[in-house]
């Protein structure tokens, strides 16, 4: 792997996490950690976690769900991007370190794609991470094939409520230890400040050129935000999945509920679970028309809004 722009340098970390190789990449906006899982020849799936989480604490529930892991790892090489300082073993962030803007973090994603030679990617983000990837998609529209967003943010609101998400404490393994670690080095505070200074993306949503699948728990305090975002997206290319008996972090609380909606969503790109097709994708994503029913309303105890496809059948 080489530097595509001359200003991005990578240092491999000699550590394997759950079978993935972790890299530290120095971007134009600071260092960022990327853990890679899977075959580099496959299409890329970029993930971005919520505040105080990393790729293991935010996405391990989904990836440890056998059917979901089969769907994702069969079709994608997964690039887990951690916000600055959120990777395991991160060095303390000095008080004098400038707080990155949300635009800086979105530009970091672009730098990561440049470094690994990735052109167009699928994105999966949770809450704060969903905001960063949505912002990335509005800034680099041609580089995003699709968005899978969990309890996303898009409007400009006061966001100290992140501090009181008790559902995280109940849903995520060993989160108390993770939060203590992050609080000690001031990492969580920086990410919160970044999100508190975020801009409103509402007016940019209809300009997105990719299909979007949104998940939100019916008990999530970000439920209204997810509904608002869905209403502002182009209805031809978006769908909302409301997961019953679930809070915000659907990837950890109800990962099985994401399987069938994601499966139907990815069918629109010619991607299937191994049991349905034997060939393994080896080329960039090439979306085509989604079938008349984008998602199945009977699946896994979820309620879908809307249940009809948002794709133009004449495309």
C-alpha positions, -999 to +999 in steps of 0.1 A: +000+000+000+013+034-009+006+070-005-016+084-032-014+120-024+022+125-010+010+138+024-005+107+039+019+082+057+010+049+073+027+031+101+015-005+106+008-015+142+020-051+150-013-061+166-041-082+154-076-075+168-103-101+162-083-112+131-080-077+117-048-057+110-046-023+125-029+007+108-022+042+120-025+067+092-012+102+094-037+123+075-039+160+067-060+164+099-040+142+123-035+105+130-063+080+126-065+043+133-080+019+107-086-018+115-090-039+083-109-072+081-113-093+050-102-096+014-087-063+000-100-072-034-136-070-023-157-038-023-150-016+008-173-011+037-162+019+059-175+020+095-174+048+121-184+044+157-203+066+182-188+086+210-167+067+235-168+035+214-144+018+190-150-007+163-151-036+188-175-021+213-197-006+186-198-033+159-188-066+175-225-075+182-233-071+145-202-089+133-206-117+159-241-124+146-233-153+122-258-144+095-248-107+095-211-115+095-216-139+066-234-112+046-209-085+053-176-104+053-186-124+022-192-092+002-169-066+017-134-058+030-143-039+062-123-007+071-131+003+107-121+039+112-117+051+149-120+087+158-087+102+170-077+086+202-106+061+203-085+030+193-074+006+220-041+016+235-045+052+224-020+077+238-034+105+259-046+135+240-028+167+252-049+196+264-032+218+239-042+196+210-067+214+188-102+200+187-109+187+152-141+199+134-166+175+120-154+186+086-118+176+096-130+141+106-150+138+073-118+148+054-099+122+074-122+096+059-113+108+024-076+107+033-081+070+044-098+062+011-069+079-008-043+060+011-058+026+005-067+034-031-104+031-025-127+049-050-163+044-041-174+027-008-203+016+013-206+033+047-219+022+081-220+046+111-236+048+145-250+082+158-220+105+159-203+082+134-234+083+113-232+121+112-195+120+102-202+096+073-233+115+062-212+147+062-185+128+042-212+117+017-224+153+012-188+165+006-176+136-015-208+124-032-191+104-059-172+084-033-202+069-015-223+042-030-246+037+000-252+047+036-263+024+064-269+047+094-279+037+129-296+064+151-282+091+130-278+128+137-282+155+110-296+187+126-278+212+148-288+205+183-273+208+218-257+174+224-246+170+260-273+143+263-246+120+250-233+121+286-265+104+299-270+075+276-276+048+302-286+024+275-250+021+266-241+009+300-267-018+298-261-028+262-223-028+256-199-053+271-174-037+295-184-002+285-178+011+320-141+003+317-140+018+282-156+050+294-132+053+323-102+048+300-115+075+276-123+099+303-088+096+318-072+108+286-098+134+276-107+116+243-145+115+248-146+152+256-129+161+223-154+140+202-183+156+221-170+191+214-167+182+178-203+170+176-216+200+196-201+223+170-215+203+141-234+221+113-269+213+102-269+189+073-307+191+066-304+212+035-277+190+019-296+157+023-316+158-009-283+163-028-270+129-017-264+107-047-265+074-028-292+051-013-296+053+024-309+028+049-316+041+084-320+020+116-333+034+149-346+018+181-382+027+190-368+037+225-339+057+212-336+093+223-325+099+187-357+085+172-371+119+163-338+128+147-339+097+126-374+104+115-365+140+106-335+129+086-356+103+067-382+129+058-355+152+043-339+125+022-349+118-013-377+093-008-368+074-040-336+062-024-342+059+014-359+038+040-363+039+077-363+007+099-377+011+134-365-017+156-388-026+185-377-030+221-344-013+212-325+018+221-299+037+200-270+012+195-289-013+173-256-029+162-252-041+198-287-044+212-306-060+183-280-068+156-302-097+143-329-071+134-306-055+109-299-086+089-329-089+065-332-051+059-295-050+051-298-081+029-325-066+008-307-032+007-275-049-006-294-069-032-297-036-050-260-037-055-258-073-066-245-085-032-259-116-015-252-140+014-230-170+004-259-194+006-276-174-022-247-170-045-214-188-048-193-161-064-174-136-043-175-099-054-142-088-068-151-054-083-163-020-071-199-017-062-222-013-092-257-005-080-287-013-102-324-010-097-337-023-064-366-047-065-402-034-060-400-043-023-369-027-008-375-043+027-396-070+042-420-057+069-424-091+085-387-096+092-372-098+127-397-078+146-390-045+128-414-018+116-404-002+083-410+033+071-415+032+042-418-004+031-419+004-006-387+009-027-375+044-031-357+035-064-369+047-097-378+016-117-369+034-149-333+040-140 
